[in-house]
Amino acid sequence: MSSGYHTRWVVPPEHRESEEYRAAGRRMALAEAVYARRSALGWSPAQLAERAGLSEETVESIEESGVDPTLPLIEMLAAAFDSVVRIDPARAPAIRFEAHAA
C-alpha cells in the first residue's frame, strides 16, 4: 500500500458535529446495510428492486450513499429482505438488516 497524501483522512471535530457530516454518515450506513444484506442473499440490484417495489436505479443510488434513510424506505427494504432492522448509532454498522429468528 502506498503512503501517499490521502492515505489517512483526518476529519476535524467541528466537522463531525455538522448536520451535513452526520447525514452523510446515515446515508453510508444505509448503503452498507443494504449492500451487505442483498449480497448475503445472493440477490442482484434488480432482484431487490423488484421485491421492494423500487427502480433498479434507486437501489443503486441507495448503495452509492445517495439516498437519505427515511423510515418508510427502511420499512420497505426490511419487508423486501424479510428481515428485522436494527438501528444503533453507537455501533458499527449503525444499521443492520437481520433474518428473522427461527
N, C-alpha and C positions, 0 to 999 in steps of 0.2 A: 504494500500500500504506500502510496506517495505521502509525503509530508508537506504538501502544497499549502497555499494560503488558506483555502477554505476547508481544510480537513477538520477543523474544530470551530463550531459556531458558538459564540457566547452572546446570550440574549440578556441585555441589561435588565435589572429588576423592575425598573419603571415600565418597561415594555411588557413584561409578564403580567402586569396588572391592568393593561389596557383591554377594553372590551373587544377590540379587533383581534388581538392575540388570543384571547380566550375563545372567541367564536371560531377562529381557525383551528384551535385545538379540538373543539367539539366536532367540527367537520371531519378532521383527521381521524378522530376516534370512531365516528360512524363509518368512515371509509374502511378502516382496518377491520372493524367488526363484520361488516357486510362481506368484504372480500374473504375473510377467514372462514365464515360460515358457508358461503357459496362454494368455496374451494373444498372444504371438508365434505360437502355433499356431492362434489363432483359435477356441479352444475355450471353451465355456461352463463354469461350475462343474459343471453336471450331466454334461457330457461327460467332464470329468476324473474326477468321482466314479465314473462307470460304468467307465472304463478302469482306475482304481486300486482298485476294489472297496471304495470308501468311500461314505458317505452324502453327499448334497449339503450337508447341514448341517455335516458335518465339514470339507469343502473350504472352505466359507465361514468356519468357525471358524479354520482354518489361515491363511487370507488376512487375517483380522482379528487376527492375532498371539495367538490364544487356545489354541494347541497347542504343546507342547514338541517340539522336533525330535529325536525318537529315531531311532536307526539303522534299525530296521525300517520306520518311516514314510518316512524318506528313501529307502531302497531301493525301497519300494513306489511312491513318486512317480517316481523315476528310471525304473523299469520302465514305468510308465504313459506317461511322456513319451518313452520310448525314447531316453533321454539318459544321459550321464555326469553325475555330480555333482561339483562342486569345492567344497571347504570350506577356506577360508583366512581365519582371523580377522584377519589383518594387512591384508587388502584389503577394499575395498568394491566390490561387495557381498560379504559374507563367505561366502555360499552361492550357487552358480550351477548351474543345470541347462543343459547344453550338448548340442547334437546330436552324435551320434557322428561322428567324422571319416570322410569318404568313402573 
